[in-house]
Amino acid sequence: MSYAEILRSRIEDRSALVGIVGMGYVGLPLALAFTEAGFQVLGFDIDETKVHKLNRGESYIRHLDGHRVERAWSSGRLCATTDFSRLREPDAILICVPTPLGPHREPDLSYVINTAHQIAAALRPGQLVVLESTTYPGTTDEILKAILEGSQAASPQNVPAAVVDPPARLVCGQDFFLAFSPEREDPGNKNYGTTNTPKVVGGVDPVSGDLAQALYGQVVSRTVRVSSARVAEATKLLENIFRAVNIALVNEMKVILDEMGIDIWEVIEAAKTKPFGFMPFYPGPGIGGHCIPLDPFYLSWKAAEYGIWARFIELAGEVNSAMPRYVLGKTVEALNRHGKSVVGARVLILGIAYKENLDDDRESPSYELIELFQRRGAQCFYCDPHFPEARVGRKNRRAMKSVPLNAEEFARYDVLVLATAHNEFLDPALYKRAPLVVDTRGVLPKAPNVVRA
Ligand SMILES: NC(=O)c1ccc[n+]([C@@H]2O[C@H](COP(=O)([O-])OP(=O)(O)OC[C@H]3O[C@@H](n4cnc5c(N)ncnc54)[C@H](O)[C@@H]3O)[C@@H](O)[C@H]2O)c1
């Protein structure tokens, strides 16, 4: 029996041990999907707090049903570790580590590369490695493959005697297997989760692609096989660039229509009644999250290597990143109309999370708003029921605490800027006594004290 055949039979009878490196917003739901399908999962993370929580059956992601983590843990199928020498245990290793941007908007693959070296140090014949982190085409078959193939083989685990003679150097597609399968997690989406979202899979070689497809086929309702890891990598980038460009388009439309005295949200509501050829996207105070603000630049960076200037991507980035300043300008204008200067004004930002009803503040435009208001001399505060405290981070320079969420408190500020449409902010009674509200999401009913921006 070949390594591929042994692995396939373990996948099919669900006795394969699945290792997941990076137990964050992507890795943890994926781990739960595998445990719920009957697989044993071993999670790897450098964050000891997360590992300890998982090993007590506790979740650290608010929008994820805590009972699912508890059930996975009490079934004995979910276990986590910070010991990366255990990477030789899993039959399949799924990499879900961060892929941020560096200070000059260049891809930062250091997490992926470190993980690849850790896997290489433990790699044994018969393992399948799948990269799930979003990245530019070529990462899996250029970078990962080279690191893994350069490794010395560890002795195989639980492999029948006929194949226990490991080669000195492991060959991809023969001794170990390598694929890319993008993650399409949409945090907080009530209709689509890990198992009912089709999963795109592309192998570095056909055997690797077959095995990765067989693995995901056990847990997701539909796999979409593509011809290579590069096609799978490019698919994910197209999806996110499509979103970034369309969000930029509605943001630009918002600015134009506002000058004409037309409400963009009303226009979108009407346009979306067209049953074909239109898909609604919504304007906002800027874009946030770990994907849309970052991923497009993975492609524009790689395109430059081929002498191509990715104009749409750069333009979308320019339009979207101008939105916090646009909101600032509209707020200053509205304050002026109330006879109030921005200098010394008490400004309350509603929402620190980048998306409604989530406890995720990565790349949130709210931090930029806070900084812009402070630089103009305003006293800036925030309220977010999902973030009692805002810790200092890449985008946030000052630790802050949320103010209470009630109408009495809201009446104490010169202006409220609704940046995130959390359900808790949608009650119009909250704003009855507020002098001025700037609604960047178009969710509050029209009222004399409400301005849309
Ligand atoms: N969050 C999303 O909605 C989403 C959706 C699609 C794709 N992605 C992509 O998935 C990848 C992971 O994103 P995420 O949102 O889960 O990030 P995350 O920050 O929530 O999780 C990453 C985890 O990896 C851990 N980690 C960091 N370095 C590590 C290392 N060397 N070894 C082991 N663990 C390590 C961190 O402690 C953290 O728990 C990124 O490439 C992202 O672009 C994310």
The ligand as an SDF file (V2000), in Angstrom:
LIG
                    3D

 44 48  0  0  0  0  0  0  0  0999 V2000
  -11.2220   35.6550   10.1290 N   0  0  0  0  0  0  0  0  0  0  0  0
  -11.7830   35.4640    8.9560 C   0  0  0  0  0  0  0  0  0  0  0  0
  -12.9510   35.7550    8.7870 O   0  0  0  0  0  0  0  0  0  0  0  0
  -11.0210   34.8610    7.7800 C   0  0  0  0  0  0  0  0  0  0  0  0
  -11.7730   34.4630    6.6670 C   0  0  0  0  0  0  0  0  0  0  0  0
  -11.0980   33.8890    5.5920 C   0  0  0  0  0  0  0  0  0  0  0  0
   -9.7220   33.7360    5.6420 C   0  0  0  0  0  0  0  0  0  0  0  0
   -9.0080   34.1330    6.7290 N   0  0  0  0  0  0  0  0  0  0  0  0
   -7.5700   33.9070    6.7280 C   0  0  0  0  0  0  0  0  0  0  0  0
   -7.2810   32.8510    7.6350 O   0  0  0  0  0  0  0  0  0  0  0  0
   -6.0140   33.0620    8.2490 C   0  0  0  0  0  0  0  0  0  0  0  0
   -6.1650   33.0590    9.7560 C   0  0  0  0  0  0  0  0  0  0  0  0
   -7.0090   34.1380   10.1300 O   0  0  0  0  0  0  0  0  0  0  0  0
   -7.7690   34.1960   11.5140 P   0  0  0  0  0  0  0  0  0  0  0  0
   -8.8220   35.2320   11.3580 O   0  0  0  0  0  0  0  0  0  0  0  0
   -8.1670   32.8340   11.9800 O   0  0  0  0  0  0  0  0  0  0  0  0
   -6.6040   34.7460   12.4450 O   0  0  0  0  0  0  0  0  0  0  0  0
   -6.5690   34.7270   14.0500 P   0  0  0  0  0  0  0  0  0  0  0  0
   -5.5940   35.7850   14.4320 O   0  0  0  0  0  0  0  0  0  0  0  0
   -7.9390   34.7210   14.6100 O   0  0  0  0  0  0  0  0  0  0  0  0
   -5.9590   33.3090   14.3830 O   0  0  0  0  0  0  0  0  0  0  0  0
   -4.6420   32.9620   14.1170 C   0  0  0  0  0  0  0  0  0  0  0  0
   -4.1800   32.0670   15.2480 C   0  0  0  0  0  0  0  0  0  0  0  0
   -2.8670   31.6300   14.9200 O   0  0  0  0  0  0  0  0  0  0  0  0
   -2.0980   31.6640   16.1000 C   0  0  0  0  0  0  0  0  0  0  0  0
   -0.7160   31.7000   15.6810 N   0  0  0  0  0  0  0  0  0  0  0  0
    0.0270   32.7630   15.2900 C   0  0  0  0  0  0  0  0  0  0  0  0
    1.2470   32.3450   14.9450 N   0  0  0  0  0  0  0  0  0  0  0  0
    1.2710   31.0140   15.1080 C   0  0  0  0  0  0  0  0  0  0  0  0
    2.2570   30.0190   14.9060 C   0  0  0  0  0  0  0  0  0  0  0  0
    3.4860   30.3230   14.4540 N   0  0  0  0  0  0  0  0  0  0  0  0
    1.9340   28.7580   15.1900 N   0  0  0  0  0  0  0  0  0  0  0  0
    0.6980   28.4410   15.6440 C   0  0  0  0  0  0  0  0  0  0  0  0
   -0.2680   29.3260   15.8410 N   0  0  0  0  0  0  0  0  0  0  0  0
    0.0230   30.5950   15.5740 C   0  0  0  0  0  0  0  0  0  0  0  0
   -2.5910   32.8650   16.8490 C   0  0  0  0  0  0  0  0  0  0  0  0
   -2.2810   32.7790   18.2350 O   0  0  0  0  0  0  0  0  0  0  0  0
   -4.0910   32.7730   16.5980 C   0  0  0  0  0  0  0  0  0  0  0  0
   -4.7580   31.9840   17.5650 O   0  0  0  0  0  0  0  0  0  0  0  0
   -5.4860   34.3760    7.6650 C   0  0  0  0  0  0  0  0  0  0  0  0
   -4.6910   34.1060    6.5510 O   0  0  0  0  0  0  0  0  0  0  0  0
   -6.7540   35.0750    7.2090 C   0  0  0  0  0  0  0  0  0  0  0  0
   -6.4960   35.9800    6.1550 O   0  0  0  0  0  0  0  0  0  0  0  0
   -9.6530   34.6850    7.8210 C   0  0  0  0  0  0  0  0  0  0  0  0
  1  2  1  0
  2  3  2  0
  2  4  1  0
  4  5  1  0
  4 44  2  0
  5  6  2  0
  6  7  1  0
  7  8  2  0
  8  9  1  0
  8 44  1  0
  9 10  1  0
  9 42  1  0
 10 11  1  0
 11 12  1  0
 11 40  1  0
 12 13  1  0
 13 14  1  0
 14 15  2  0
 14 16  1  0
 14 17  1  0
 17 18  1  0
 18 19  2  0
 18 20  1  0
 18 21  1  0
 21 22  1  0
 22 23  1  0
 23 24  1  0
 23 38  1  0
 24 25  1  0
 25 26  1  0
 25 36  1  0
 26 27  1  0
 26 35  1  0
 27 28  2  0
 28 29  1  0
 29 30  1  0
 29 35  2  0
 30 31  1  0
 30 32  2  0
 32 33  1  0
 33 34  2  0
 34 35  1  0
 36 37  1  0
 36 38  1  0
 38 39  1  0
 40 41  1  0
 40 42  1  0
 42 43  1  0
M  CHG  2   8   1  16  -1
M  END
$$$$
